[in-house]
Amino acid sequence: MSETDSGSKPPNGFRERLFNSRFLGWLMNLPPIAWLTRQSARYWFNRRTQSRPTLVATVERAAASSLEATLQGIVQDVVNVLGYTGAMVATYEQGDSLPVRAIYIDPHIARAEDIHQWERNISEFAGRPVSITDPDVARVYVYDEACADNLSVKAVMGGGPITSEDLYDLFTPIAPLASRPFVEGIQQAMGIQQVIAVPFFLEVNDGTGNNPNHELVGNLFAAKRARISTQDIMVLSAFGRQAAAAIGSERRRLQIEIANELIFRVQTSLKDEARILEWIVQGVVTDLGYAGAMVAPYEADGSLPAYALHIDPRIATLEDIHRWEDQISQVAARMIRITDPSVAKVYVDQEEYRENLSFRAAKAGKPVISNDLYDLFTPIVPPAARGIVREIQQAMGIQQVIAVPFFLEKFADYKTTTDAEEGPPATLELVGNLFAATRSQVFKRSEIDLLQAFGVQAAAGIRNARLYRKAEERQQAAQMFGRMAFSAATSVHAMRNHVGVVRLHLDLLERMPLEEVSAQLQHNDQIKERLDQVTRILDTLREPWRQISDELTDVNTCLSHAINRTVSEADREHTVIKLALADSALKVETSADMLTEAFKVLIKNAFEAIREKWGAPPRGVGETGPGGRLYVQSRLDSLTRIEVLISDNGGGIKPENVNRIFEIGWSTKKVGMGFGLFWAKDYFEGLGGSITVESVLNQGTTFVVRIPCRVEHIID
């Protein structure tokens, strides 16, 4: 029979529940029992402290930082200089907690061994750790109802010093209610008459310089063998201000240290933007203590995709996140992934995202705070799933979220669409957004300042990484043009051979007798094939990058030309092509040839994907039957923007390749230099537009091109 079965030793869980129960608390505090407990505690305490040397009788903790060393010096001065029995300091930290960071007791009254023995006795009886010297245990939470009776919490909520005649008020609910008589016995043995909690504050500028805020940074506690006077409170408040100054100094040192570390990492990894973003979110969570963080860099198409996400693993794991995503996806009836930047993105120039926290911060040009986690994910997560997000927020203990936009001074060749009335000055360029979630009730001004400092480093890192990438792309482009020149020379040589064969054939026809001409004409198919090859070589030798004068060009006409020049008769027989072009002319100012070439790149990619998947099915394929389908649409997306969709039902793009298809030199084809899509993207962006891609493997791909047009050019 086990110990549990025999009843000789109840499990810790039962013991803890019993010791913390209201019944046992009521029972232990009954006058007769409480009196006996107090007498036993006094006897135990006096017996341990008598006949022992008191040379080193302080409760000491190894100082983990210069701050803790400073705080330890403060509590020692309160005892040794001011004559108090004991003193403690608790710092105000993430999650609205107040952990004890320094403690000192009069060495003539109690030894460290005595206090630790008391902690062990209570812990063993309670079935859980009970300690006033361990900050992981000796902490209370300002807004937790269970801690409402703690003297520290009362002082914070009251905004000033508060005294008590009961030592237990300093330790509830760390020490269970049933241990109260024991604590009272220790109090009597130590001769303590009163205890006091003195909250101290740090003056922090609100950013304008007009209304300084007073932020809570901690609490100073002291126990005295006499009544605590008004003079005592004034002196202790001065010690509190000293502690606040020390905490403020340490906070600034920490900020500089973290910023320097981030700068070093950024400078040593210029080419890796993804790693820079990951370091930023990890720093926000690991170094600053937030529940979670995200970074969304600003892209040329006006989007803010979340490329980096980090959550405190003690709060939630990656498996937890994926489980929550699946729950939301079921309610939304579509795949929702906050860890996928192709899904978790908002557009700062589209009104449907106006309620999103990222949108609001970008438009305001300053940090925006919300109490609702859902504000980070609307409209990506539909309103029907808002309840699930609220449950996730409660499970993680998140109280507030913040979006911190970061900006840099733009260069002369940069473009911006900033609204000067709503957003930042026109001299600044939006680079991205930093998001953080806190378990504290509110973000303090100092926290916002630090997050903005992180944002500046993030902006610099992102810009430098992209400048480095552009320089690398230019170098690759130069190499690509060199290969093109070599390829062009080879093509010209081949074309000359084909032209030579055709010329020889014509010469023979001119010189042959009429009776032999018919025999020579049998080679006409071969000659036609030679001419077709010459045509293909000429198409290859076109130069879409050459300087051509711009003119008003109709998008619909260029789309039609691109299809006619790209789609062969055989392709038309085996593929359903559906055009949905706008009724009115959609004009932009560019070269018609270059716009046609750009559309040809997209249409050619679509047909290559269709042929790769479907091959050449029998004729007579219906629109809803098996086989390849190409859909091309043009429309006026807004008063000043044209939208073109080119969609196919080919094999699609692998998810890991979606973000790479526009990179120069990158291609999945055995033949090709990976230049077409890179050039097309550069061309559309040069028009002030954008190109995006959405693809589902084995289902198809859609390219979306948006091009600005002038209002007067909309109607022919």
Secondary structure in CASP SS format (residue, H / E / C, confidence):
PFRMAT SS
TARGET T0000
AUTHOR 0000-0000-0000
METHOD secondary structure of the structure
MODEL  1
M C 1.00
S C 1.00
E H 1.00
T H 1.00
D H 1.00
S H 1.00
G C 1.00
S C 1.00
K C 1.00
P C 1.00
P C 1.00
N H 1.00
G H 1.00
F H 1.00
R H 1.00
E H 1.00
R H 1.00
L H 1.00
F H 1.00
N C 1.00
S C 1.00
R H 1.00
F H 1.00
L H 1.00
G H 1.00
W H 1.00
L H 1.00
M H 1.00
N C 1.00
L C 1.00
P H 1.00
P H 1.00
I H 1.00
A H 1.00
W H 1.00
L H 1.00
T H 1.00
R H 1.00
Q H 1.00
S H 1.00
A H 1.00
R H 1.00
Y H 1.00
W H 1.00
F H 1.00
N H 1.00
R H 1.00
R H 1.00
T H 1.00
Q C 1.00
S C 1.00
R C 1.00
P C 1.00
T C 1.00
L C 1.00
V C 1.00
A C 1.00
T C 1.00
V C 1.00
E C 1.00
R C 1.00
A C 1.00
A C 1.00
A C 1.00
S C 1.00
S H 1.00
L H 1.00
E H 1.00
A H 1.00
T H 1.00
L H 1.00
Q H 1.00
G H 1.00
I H 1.00
V H 1.00
Q H 1.00
D H 1.00
V H 1.00
V H 1.00
N H 1.00
V C 1.00
L C 1.00
G C 1.00
Y C 1.00
T C 1.00
G E 1.00
A E 1.00
M E 1.00
V E 1.00
A E 1.00
T E 1.00
Y C 1.00
E E 1.00
Q C 1.00
G C 1.00
D C 1.00
S E 1.00
L E 1.00
P E 1.00
V E 1.00
R E 1.00
A E 1.00
I E 1.00
Y E 1.00
I E 1.00
D C 1.00
P C 1.00
H C 1.00
I C 1.00
A C 1.00
R C 1.00
A H 1.00
E H 1.00
D H 1.00
I H 1.00
H H 1.00
Q H 1.00
W H 1.00
E H 1.00
R H 1.00
N H 1.00
I H 1.00
S H 1.00
E H 1.00
F H 1.00
A H 1.00
G C 1.00
R C 1.00
P C 1.00
V C 1.00
S C 1.00
I C 1.00
T C 1.00
D C 1.00
P C 1.00
D C 1.00
V C 1.00
A C 1.00
R E 1.00
V E 1.00
Y E 1.00
V C 1.00
Y C 1.00
D C 1.00
E H 1.00
A H 1.00
C H 1.00
A C 1.00
D C 1.00
N C 1.00
L H 1.00
S H 1.00
V H 1.00
K H 1.00
A H 1.00
V H 1.00
M H 1.00
G H 1.00
G C 1.00
G C 1.00
P C 1.00
I E 1.00
T E 1.00
S E 1.00
E C 1.00
D C 1.00
L H 1.00
Y H 1.00
D H 1.00
L H 1.00
F C 1.00
T C 1.00
P C 1.00
I C 1.00
A C 1.00
P C 1.00
L H 1.00
A H 1.00
S H 1.00
R H 1.00
P H 1.00
F H 1.00
V H 1.00
E H 1.00
G H 1.00
I H 1.00
Q H 1.00
Q H 1.00
A H 1.00
M H 1.00
G C 1.00
I C 1.00
Q C 1.00
Q E 1.00
V E 1.00
I E 1.00
A E 1.00
V E 1.00
P E 1.00
F E 1.00
F E 1.00
L E 1.00
E E 1.00
V E 1.00
N C 1.00
D C 1.00
G C 1.00
T C 1.00
G C 1.00
N C 1.00
N C 1.00
P C 1.00
N E 1.00
H E 1.00
E E 1.00
L E 1.00
V E 1.00
G E 1.00
N E 1.00
L E 1.00
F E 1.00
A E 1.00
A E 1.00
K E 1.00
R C 1.00
A C 1.00
R C 1.00
I C 1.00
S C 1.00
T H 1.00
Q H 1.00
D H 1.00
I H 1.00
M H 1.00
V H 1.00
L H 1.00
S H 1.00
A H 1.00
F H 1.00
G H 1.00
R H 1.00
Q H 1.00
A H 1.00
A H 1.00
A H 1.00
A H 1.00
I H 1.00
G H 1.00
S H 1.00
E H 1.00
R H 1.00
R H 1.00
R H 1.00
L H 1.00
Q H 1.00
I H 1.00
E H 1.00
I H 1.00
A H 1.00
N H 1.00
E H 1.00
L H 1.00
I H 1.00
F H 1.00
R H 1.00
V H 1.00
Q H 1.00
T C 1.00
S C 1.00
L C 1.00
K C 1.00
D C 1.00
E H 1.00
A H 1.00
R H 1.00
I H 1.00
L H 1.00
E H 1.00
W H 1.00
I H 1.00
V H 1.00
Q H 1.00
G H 1.00
V H 1.00
V H 1.00
T H 1.00
D H 1.00
L C 1.00
G C 1.00
Y C 1.00
A C 1.00
G E 1.00
A E 1.00
M E 1.00
V E 1.00
A E 1.00
P E 1.00
Y C 1.00
E C 1.00
A C 1.00
D C 1.00
G C 1.00
S E 1.00
L E 1.00
P E 1.00
A C 1.00
Y C 1.00
A E 1.00
L E 1.00
H E 1.00
I E 1.00
D C 1.00
P C 1.00
R C 1.00
I C 1.00
A C 1.00
T C 1.00
L H 1.00
E H 1.00
D H 1.00
I H 1.00
H H 1.00
R H 1.00
W H 1.00
E H 1.00
D H 1.00
Q H 1.00
I H 1.00
S H 1.00
Q H 1.00
V H 1.00
A H 1.00
A C 1.00
R C 1.00
M C 1.00
I C 1.00
R C 1.00
I C 1.00
T C 1.00
D C 1.00
P C 1.00
S C 1.00
V C 1.00
A C 1.00
K E 1.00
V E 1.00
Y E 1.00
V C 1.00
D C 1.00
Q C 1.00
E H 1.00
E H 1.00
Y H 1.00
R C 1.00
E C 1.00
N C 1.00
L H 1.00
S H 1.00
F H 1.00
R H 1.00
A H 1.00
A H 1.00
K H 1.00
A H 1.00
G C 1.00
K C 1.00
P C 1.00
V E 1.00
I E 1.00
S E 1.00
N C 1.00
D C 1.00
L H 1.00
Y H 1.00
D H 1.00
L H 1.00
F C 1.00
T C 1.00
P C 1.00
I C 1.00
V C 1.00
P C 1.00
P H 1.00
A H 1.00
A H 1.00
R H 1.00
G H 1.00
I H 1.00
V H 1.00
R H 1.00
E H 1.00
I H 1.00
Q H 1.00
Q H 1.00
A H 1.00
M H 1.00
G C 1.00
I C 1.00
Q C 1.00
Q E 1.00
V E 1.00
I E 1.00
A E 1.00
V E 1.00
P E 1.00
F E 1.00
F E 1.00
L E 1.00
E E 1.00
K C 1.00
F C 1.00
A C 1.00
D C 1.00
Y C 1.00
K C 1.00
T C 1.00
T C 1.00
T C 1.00
D C 1.00
A C 1.00
E C 1.00
E C 1.00
G C 1.00
P C 1.00
P C 1.00
A C 1.00
T C 1.00
L E 1.00
E E 1.00
L E 1.00
V E 1.00
G E 1.00
N E 1.00
L E 1.00
F E 1.00
A E 1.00
A E 1.00
T E 1.00
R C 1.00
S C 1.00
Q C 1.00
V C 1.00
F C 1.00
K C 1.00
R H 1.00
S H 1.00
E H 1.00
I H 1.00
D H 1.00
L H 1.00
L H 1.00
Q H 1.00
A H 1.00
F H 1.00
G H 1.00
V H 1.00
Q H 1.00
A H 1.00
A H 1.00
A H 1.00
G H 1.00
I H 1.00
R H 1.00
N H 1.00
A H 1.00
R H 1.00
L H 1.00
Y H 1.00
R H 1.00
K H 1.00
A H 1.00
E H 1.00
E H 1.00
R H 1.00
Q H 1.00
Q H 1.00
A H 1.00
A H 1.00
Q H 1.00
M H 1.00
F H 1.00
G H 1.00
R H 1.00
M H 1.00
A H 1.00
F H 1.00
S H 1.00
A H 1.00
A H 1.00
T H 1.00
S H 1.00
V H 1.00
H H 1.00
A H 1.00
M H 1.00
R H 1.00
N H 1.00
H H 1.00
V H 1.00
G H 1.00
V H 1.00
V H 1.00
R H 1.00
L H 1.00
H H 1.00
L H 1.00
D H 1.00
L H 1.00
L H 1.00
E H 1.00
R H 1.00
M C 1.00
P C 1.00
L H 1.00
E H 1.00
E H 1.00
V H 1.00
S H 1.00
A H 1.00
Q H 1.00
L H 1.00
Q H 1.00
H H 1.00
N H 1.00
D H 1.00
Q H 1.00
I H 1.00
K H 1.00
E H 1.00
R H 1.00
L H 1.00
D H 1.00
Q H 1.00
V H 1.00
T H 1.00
R H 1.00
I H 1.00
L H 1.00
D H 1.00
T H 1.00
L C 1.00
R C 1.00
E C 1.00
P C 1.00
W C 1.00
R C 1.00
Q C 1.00
I C 1.00
S C 1.00
D C 1.00
E E 1.00
L E 1.00
T E 1.00
D E 1.00
V H 1.00
N H 1.00
T H 1.00
C H 1.00
L H 1.00
S H 1.00
H H 1.00
A H 1.00
I H 1.00
N H 1.00
R H 1.00
T H 1.00
V C 1.00
S C 1.00
E H 1.00
A H 1.00
D H 1.00
R H 1.00
E H 1.00
H H 1.00
T E 1.00
V E 1.00
I E 1.00
K E 1.00
L E 1.00
A E 1.00
L C 1.00
A C 1.00
D C 1.00
S C 1.00
A C 1.00
L C 1.00
K E 1.00
V E 1.00
E E 1.00
T E 1.00
S C 1.00
A H 1.00
D H 1.00
M H 1.00
L H 1.00
T H 1.00
E H 1.00
A H 1.00
F H 1.00
K H 1.00
V H 1.00
L H 1.00
I H 1.00
K H 1.00
N H 1.00
A H 1.00
F H 1.00
E H 1.00
A H 1.00
I H 1.00
R H 1.00
E H 1.00
K H 1.00
W H 1.00
G C 1.00
A C 1.00
P C 1.00
P C 1.00
R C 1.00
G C 1.00
V C 1.00
G C 1.00
E C 1.00
T C 1.00
G C 1.00
P C 1.00
G C 1.00
G E 1.00
R E 1.00
L E 1.00
Y E 1.00
V E 1.00
Q E 1.00
S E 1.00
R E 1.00
L E 1.00
D E 1.00
S E 1.00
L C 1.00
T C 1.00
R E 1.00
I E 1.00
E E 1.00
V E 1.00
L E 1.00
I E 1.00
S E 1.00
D E 1.00
N C 1.00
G C 1.00
G C 1.00
G C 1.00
I C 1.00
K C 1.00
P H 1.00
E H 1.00
N H 1.00
V H 1.00
N H 1.00
R H 1.00
I C 1.00
F C 1.00
E C 1.00
I C 1.00
G C 1.00
W C 1.00
S C 1.00
T C 1.00
K C 1.00
K C 1.00
V C 1.00
G C 1.00
M C 1.00
G C 1.00
F C 1.00
G H 1.00
L H 1.00
F H 1.00
W H 1.00
A H 1.00
K H 1.00
D H 1.00
Y H 1.00
F H 1.00
E H 1.00
G H 1.00
L C 1.00
G C 1.00
G C 1.00
S E 1.00
I E 1.00
T E 1.00
V E 1.00
E E 1.00
S E 1.00
V E 1.00
L C 1.00
N C 1.00
Q C 1.00
G E 1.00
T E 1.00
T E 1.00
F E 1.00
V E 1.00
V E 1.00
R E 1.00
I E 1.00
P E 1.00
C C 1.00
R C 1.00
V H 1.00
E H 1.00
H H 1.00
I C 1.00
I C 1.00
D C 1.00
END
